[in-house]
Amino acid sequence: MKPKRIVITGGPGTGKSTLIKQLEKSGHPCLHEVSREVILQAREEGIEQLFLEKPLLFSEMLLAGRLKQFQESSQSKEDFIFYDRGLHDVLAYLHYFDTPFPKKMHQTCENHTYDMVFILPPWKEIYSTDNERYESFEEAIKIHSHLENTYKNYRYSPIEVPKLSVAQRLSFILEKVKNKL
């Protein structure tokens, strides 16, 4: 039996990575975001901001990395696996930047589905930028909207995670997973 796949998504700076780390510390299997790896690899090759310079190439690399995670996780014996972003996030960002993309990217999202999607809303009080996160808070709000709409367009009903402490967010998600799966 394949594990249930659970996506944790949201715009930049909403606490996704912190939440994923806490889920992992609590013994839950998690697959980490691949974008930072892609960004660092591009910087080593002399491209400072690959997404801004070559958005389609960046997105194709992200989709390939997330697809690899998706496929490899099929072999897991766990009941469920958490993903720090899903395949559909790639298309949401391309929509946000109004970047056309090949039909095969859409087909990849159609053919690879998740069991649940949690979305973390923009939260100004915890938002910050870093070397890989360059979006303003206002841009993060717009990205959130694109993420939500993209998942809905693929027939998901994203569950909004309330703005609570990390422990409370963790409990909220685990309770929803327990009740649904």
C-alpha positions as CSV (number, residue, x, y, z in Angstrom):
1,M,0.0,0.0,0.0
2,K,1.3,3.4,-1.0
3,P,1.7,6.0,1.7
4,K,-0.8,8.9,1.9
5,R,0.8,12.0,0.5
6,I,0.3,15.3,2.4
7,V,1.5,18.7,1.0
8,I,2.4,21.6,3.2
9,T,2.4,24.7,1.0
10,G,2.1,28.5,1.3
11,G,3.8,31.6,0.1
12,P,7.3,32.5,1.2
13,G,7.9,33.1,4.9
14,T,4.8,31.5,6.2
15,G,6.6,28.9,8.4
16,K,6.5,25.9,6.2
17,S,10.1,24.8,6.7
18,T,9.8,25.3,10.5
19,L,6.7,23.2,10.6
20,I,8.2,20.5,8.4
21,K,11.3,20.3,10.7
22,Q,8.9,20.0,13.7
23,L,6.9,17.2,12.0
24,E,10.2,15.4,11.4
25,K,11.4,15.9,15.0
26,S,8.1,14.4,16.1
27,G,8.9,11.3,14.1
28,H,6.8,11.9,11.0
29,P,8.4,11.3,7.5
30,C,9.0,14.5,5.6
31,L,10.4,15.4,2.2
32,H,12.2,18.7,2.2
33,E,11.9,21.6,-0.3
34,V,14.2,21.2,-3.3
35,S,14.3,24.8,-4.4
36,R,17.1,25.9,-2.1
37,E,19.2,23.1,-3.5
38,V,18.5,24.2,-7.1
39,I,19.2,27.8,-6.2
40,L,22.5,26.9,-4.5
41,Q,23.5,24.7,-7.5
42,A,22.8,27.6,-9.9
43,R,24.9,30.0,-7.7
44,E,27.8,27.6,-7.9
45,E,27.5,27.8,-11.7
46,G,27.5,31.6,-11.6
47,I,23.8,32.3,-11.9
48,E,22.8,34.5,-8.9
49,Q,19.0,34.2,-9.2
50,L,18.1,31.4,-11.6
51,F,14.3,31.8,-11.2
52,L,14.5,35.5,-12.2
53,E,17.0,34.9,-15.0
54,K,15.6,31.6,-16.4
55,P,12.3,31.0,-14.8
56,L,11.3,28.1,-17.0
57,L,14.6,26.2,-16.6
58,F,14.4,26.8,-12.8
59,S,10.8,25.5,-12.8
60,E,11.6,22.4,-14.9
61,M,14.5,21.6,-12.4
62,L,12.1,22.0,-9.5
63,L,9.4,19.9,-11.1
64,A,12.0,17.2,-11.8
65,G,13.2,17.2,-8.2
66,R,9.7,17.1,-6.8
67,L,8.7,14.4,-9.2
68,K,11.7,12.3,-8.1
69,Q,10.6,12.7,-4.5
70,F,7.1,11.7,-5.4
71,Q,8.2,8.6,-7.2
72,E,10.8,7.5,-4.6
73,S,8.3,7.9,-1.8
74,S,6.0,5.3,-3.4
75,Q,8.4,2.7,-2.0
76,S,7.9,4.0,1.6
77,K,6.3,1.7,4.2
78,E,5.0,4.7,6.1
79,D,1.3,5.4,6.4
80,F,1.8,8.9,5.2
81,I,4.5,11.3,4.1
82,F,4.6,15.1,4.4
83,Y,6.0,17.2,1.5
84,D,7.5,20.7,1.8
85,R,5.6,22.0,-1.3
86,G,4.1,19.9,-4.0
87,L,4.4,19.6,-7.8
88,H,1.6,22.1,-8.2
89,D,3.6,24.8,-6.5
90,V,5.8,25.0,-9.6
91,L,2.8,25.9,-11.8
92,A,1.5,28.4,-9.2
93,Y,4.8,30.3,-9.3
94,L,4.8,30.2,-13.1
95,H,1.3,31.7,-13.1
96,Y,2.4,34.3,-10.6
97,F,5.2,35.4,-13.0
98,D,2.9,35.0,-16.0
99,T,5.4,32.6,-17.6
100,P,4.1,30.2,-20.2
101,F,5.0,26.5,-19.6
102,P,4.8,23.3,-21.6
103,K,1.7,21.1,-21.5
104,K,3.8,18.3,-20.1
105,M,4.2,20.2,-16.8
106,H,0.4,20.4,-16.5
107,Q,0.2,16.7,-17.3
108,T,2.7,15.9,-14.6
109,C,0.5,17.6,-12.0
110,E,-2.6,15.9,-13.4
111,N,-1.0,12.4,-13.2
112,H,0.6,12.7,-9.7
113,T,-1.9,13.5,-6.9
114,Y,-1.8,14.1,-3.2
115,D,-4.2,13.0,-0.5
116,M,-4.3,16.3,1.4
117,V,-3.0,19.8,1.0
118,F,-2.4,22.2,3.9
119,I,-1.8,25.9,3.1
120,L,-0.1,28.3,5.4
121,P,-1.4,31.9,5.0
122,P,0.7,35.0,4.8
123,W,1.8,36.1,8.2
124,K,3.5,39.5,8.4
125,E,4.7,39.0,12.0
126,I,6.9,36.0,11.1
127,Y,7.8,37.1,7.6
128,S,11.5,37.7,6.8
129,T,13.8,37.5,3.8
130,D,17.1,35.7,3.4
131,N,19.6,34.8,0.6
132,E,17.1,32.5,-1.1
133,R,13.9,34.4,-0.3
134,Y,13.8,37.7,-2.0
135,E,10.1,38.4,-2.3
136,S,8.4,41.2,-0.4
137,F,5.6,40.5,1.9
138,E,3.2,42.0,-0.6
139,E,4.5,39.6,-3.2
140,A,4.1,36.7,-0.7
141,I,0.4,37.6,-0.4
142,K,0.0,37.4,-4.2
143,I,1.9,34.1,-4.4
144,H,-0.3,32.7,-1.7
145,S,-3.4,33.5,-3.9
146,H,-1.8,31.7,-6.9
147,L,-1.0,28.7,-4.8
148,E,-4.5,28.4,-3.4
149,N,-6.0,28.9,-6.9
150,T,-3.7,26.4,-8.6
151,Y,-4.5,23.7,-6.1
152,K,-8.2,24.4,-6.4
153,N,-7.9,24.3,-10.2
154,Y,-6.6,20.7,-9.8
155,R,-9.6,19.8,-7.6
156,Y,-7.9,20.0,-4.2
157,S,-9.5,21.7,-1.2
158,P,-6.5,23.2,0.6
159,I,-6.9,23.3,4.4
160,E,-5.7,26.7,5.8
161,V,-3.5,26.2,8.8
162,P,-4.3,28.9,11.5
163,K,-1.7,31.4,12.6
164,L,-0.7,29.7,15.8
165,S,2.4,28.5,17.6
166,V,4.4,25.8,15.8
167,A,3.2,23.2,18.3
168,Q,-0.4,24.3,17.8
169,R,0.0,24.2,14.0
170,L,1.5,20.7,14.3
171,S,-1.4,19.5,16.4
172,F,-3.9,21.1,14.0
173,I,-2.4,19.3,11.0
174,L,-2.0,15.9,12.8
175,E,-5.6,16.0,14.0
176,K,-6.9,16.7,10.4
177,V,-4.7,13.9,9.0
178,K,-6.0,11.5,11.7
179,N,-9.6,12.4,11.0
180,K,-9.4,12.3,7.2
181,L,-7.0,9.5,6.5
